Amino acid sequence: MASHETEDRLTREQRLKAALHFAVGRACEDVGRTTKVSFSREVIAAITETTFQKCESIAVDLELFAKHAKRLTVTNDDVKMVSRNNEQLYHRLAEYTIWKQILWSMSTSGHSTVYWLQ
């Protein structure tokens, strides 16, 4: 049974890495078109592996933050905690959370129109 679970996990991980590799390749192609820079297969593979490892690390941190707060569910606050070392990302997430709260409160209070301020 454990062998089957390990095999499923590896297959799932391989599919995730393949999808990530495809997305990284596409992103490199897009950047290459605008900057006239080409990316070797080795560079794309290195970016993919680095990104995958970073995502795994973030996932572990998110779980630990939720456990520390005695919760079983990861929340926006956990994501903001993970992003605290990246100021720009932290502010974007905070802004997103605020807009989400505003739109939710408007939708539950009967407002049918959302006005965007610039």
C-alpha positions as CSV (number, residue, x, y, z in Angstrom):
1,M,0.0,0.0,0.0
2,A,2.8,2.5,0.9
3,S,4.5,1.6,-2.3
4,H,1.4,2.5,-4.3
5,E,1.0,5.9,-2.4
6,T,4.7,6.7,-3.1
7,E,4.3,5.9,-6.8
8,D,1.2,8.1,-7.0
9,R,3.0,11.0,-5.3
10,L,6.0,10.6,-7.7
11,T,3.6,10.6,-10.7
12,R,1.8,13.6,-9.4
13,E,5.1,15.4,-8.8
14,Q,6.3,14.5,-12.3
15,R,3.1,15.9,-13.8
16,L,3.5,19.1,-11.8
17,K,7.1,19.5,-12.8
18,A,6.2,18.9,-16.5
19,A,3.4,21.5,-16.4
20,L,5.8,24.0,-14.6
21,H,8.5,23.3,-17.2
22,F,6.0,24.0,-20.0
23,A,4.9,27.3,-18.3
24,V,8.5,28.3,-17.7
25,G,9.4,27.5,-21.3
26,R,6.5,29.6,-22.6
27,A,7.4,32.5,-20.3
28,C,11.0,32.4,-21.5
29,E,9.8,32.4,-25.1
30,D,7.7,35.5,-24.4
31,V,10.6,37.3,-22.7
32,G,12.8,36.2,-25.5
33,R,10.5,37.7,-28.1
34,T,10.5,41.1,-26.5
35,T,14.1,41.2,-25.4
36,K,15.7,39.3,-28.3
37,V,17.4,37.0,-25.7
38,S,17.3,33.2,-26.1
39,F,17.2,30.7,-23.2
40,S,18.9,27.4,-23.4
41,R,17.1,24.2,-22.4
42,E,19.5,23.9,-19.4
43,V,18.5,27.4,-18.2
44,I,14.8,26.6,-18.5
45,A,15.3,23.4,-16.6
46,A,17.2,25.2,-13.9
47,I,14.5,27.9,-13.6
48,T,11.9,25.1,-13.4
49,E,13.7,23.2,-10.7
50,T,14.4,26.3,-8.6
51,T,10.8,27.4,-8.9
52,F,9.5,23.9,-7.9
53,Q,11.8,23.8,-4.9
54,K,10.7,27.3,-3.8
55,C,7.1,26.3,-4.1
56,E,7.7,23.2,-2.0
57,S,9.4,25.4,0.6
58,I,6.5,27.8,0.6
59,A,4.0,25.0,1.0
60,V,5.8,23.7,4.1
61,D,5.9,27.2,5.6
62,L,2.2,27.7,4.9
63,E,1.4,24.4,6.7
64,L,3.6,25.4,9.6
65,F,1.9,28.8,10.0
66,A,-1.5,27.2,10.0
67,K,-0.5,24.5,12.5
68,H,1.1,27.2,14.7
69,A,-2.3,29.0,14.7
70,K,-4.0,25.7,15.6
71,R,-5.8,25.6,12.2
72,L,-6.2,22.9,9.6
73,T,-6.8,25.4,6.8
74,V,-4.2,27.8,5.3
75,T,-5.6,31.3,5.2
76,N,-4.7,34.6,3.5
77,D,-2.9,35.6,6.7
78,D,-0.6,32.6,6.3
79,V,0.2,33.6,2.7
80,K,0.9,37.2,3.8
81,M,3.3,35.8,6.5
82,V,5.2,33.8,3.8
83,S,5.4,36.9,1.6
84,R,6.7,39.2,4.4
85,N,10.2,39.2,3.0
86,N,9.1,40.3,-0.4
87,E,7.7,43.8,0.2
88,Q,6.1,44.3,-3.2
89,L,4.4,40.9,-3.1
90,Y,3.2,41.5,0.4
91,H,1.6,44.8,-0.5
92,R,-0.1,43.3,-3.6
93,L,-1.5,40.5,-1.5
94,A,-2.7,43.0,1.1
95,E,-4.3,45.1,-1.6
96,Y,-6.0,42.1,-3.2
97,T,-7.4,41.1,0.2
98,I,-8.8,44.5,0.8
99,W,-10.5,44.6,-2.6
100,K,-11.9,41.2,-2.1
101,Q,-13.4,42.2,1.3
102,I,-14.9,45.4,-0.2
103,L,-16.4,43.5,-3.1
104,W,-17.7,40.7,-0.8
105,S,-19.3,43.3,1.6
106,M,-20.9,45.1,-1.3
107,S,-22.3,41.9,-2.8
108,T,-23.8,40.9,0.5
109,S,-25.3,44.3,1.3
110,G,-27.4,44.4,-1.9
111,H,-25.2,46.7,-4.0
112,S,-25.6,45.5,-7.6
113,T,-23.0,48.0,-9.1
114,V,-19.4,48.2,-8.3
115,Y,-17.7,51.6,-8.9
116,W,-14.0,51.6,-9.6
117,L,-12.0,54.6,-8.3
118,Q,-8.9,55.7,-10.0
